[in-house]
Amino acid sequence: MNLDAWRVEEFLQYLTAASPATIDAYNSDLKGFIEWSEERGHSDPLAIGRIEIRGWVANESIKKPASAPATIARKLSALRRYFGWLHQSGLTKLDPTAYITAPKGDARLPRVLQRQEIDRLFDEPTPTNSLELRDRLTIELLYGSGLRAAELCGLDAVNISTERAAMEVLGKGAKTRSVPINAPSRDLLNLWIPEGSRVFDQVYVSGTRDPTALLVNRRGNRLTRSDVRRILLSLLRAKGLADRSPHALRHTFATHLLDGGADLRAIQELLGHADLATTQIYTHVSKEQLRETHRKHHPRG
């Protein structure tokens, strides 16, 4: 694979505002497309036109195993960014991804937790040790402030103000937003900063602690998304609840706000969505919950 001919490294360096995870995804998706192209005799991006892009989309749909529509859409988004950069840089005359659409699949609603599940998840008394405190704080921040797992992992202690009940969160595209801290999270943060964190370091951390991170793992490194997922699954299973991803708590946060009468644009700001259309999916979630409630409880549901 001749990545130099495709200027892959230059493109990845151009993505300065993207997160490391996004850059890794673009790199992987682009290499997959380049491998497919070179197998068909296309040695560089100048050989790619709309016919080739359409052929690649069709191949993704019929190959074994076939890519899901959402996966094809994600990969096509990476190609659009790549060929858009080539065109803007004057390296190609046309953008072959223009007017190319990904196949549409069935829309999937986020799997939110019901109110009784949230009550069950958070019905514990005050944590009895610093490990329990860290785990409870991790999950409370995900639901109480609607954070992405990566945003939670990126929190520094200096980002937190329990006096103002707010924190500064670094979101997608390196954009910072102010997010409120709910009362349970603030109580846990007051236990964690600085005393609980100090005890956690003494008892559980085996390495050198990251001095800036709000939350760390037992190696002293900033929490990873895998750590957050493991913590959540452990707590869910201890409560006899179904497995959920950390992102499900963010979905639940938004849905419960909407059900409580919050304005959609306010939810957009809290979640850090660049486009209101992204936030509007939660209106569908709430409608689905209403239909399910009617079906279960109405005599003729």
Secondary structure, DSSP 8 states (H G I E B T S, - for coil): --TTTTTHHHHHHH-TTS-HHHHHHHHHHHHHHHHHHHHTT--SGGG--HHHHHHHHHHHHHSSS---HHHHHHHHHHHHHHHHHHHHTTS-SS-TTTT---------------HHHHHHHT---S-SSHHHHHHHHHHHHHHHH---HHHHHT-BGGGEETTTTEEEEE-GGG-EEEEE--HHHHHHHHHIIIIIHHHHHHHH--S---SSBSSB-TTSSB--HHHHHHHHHHHHHHTT-----HHHHHHHHHHHHHHTT--HHHHHHHHT-SSHHHHTHHHHHHHHHHHHHHHHHSTT-
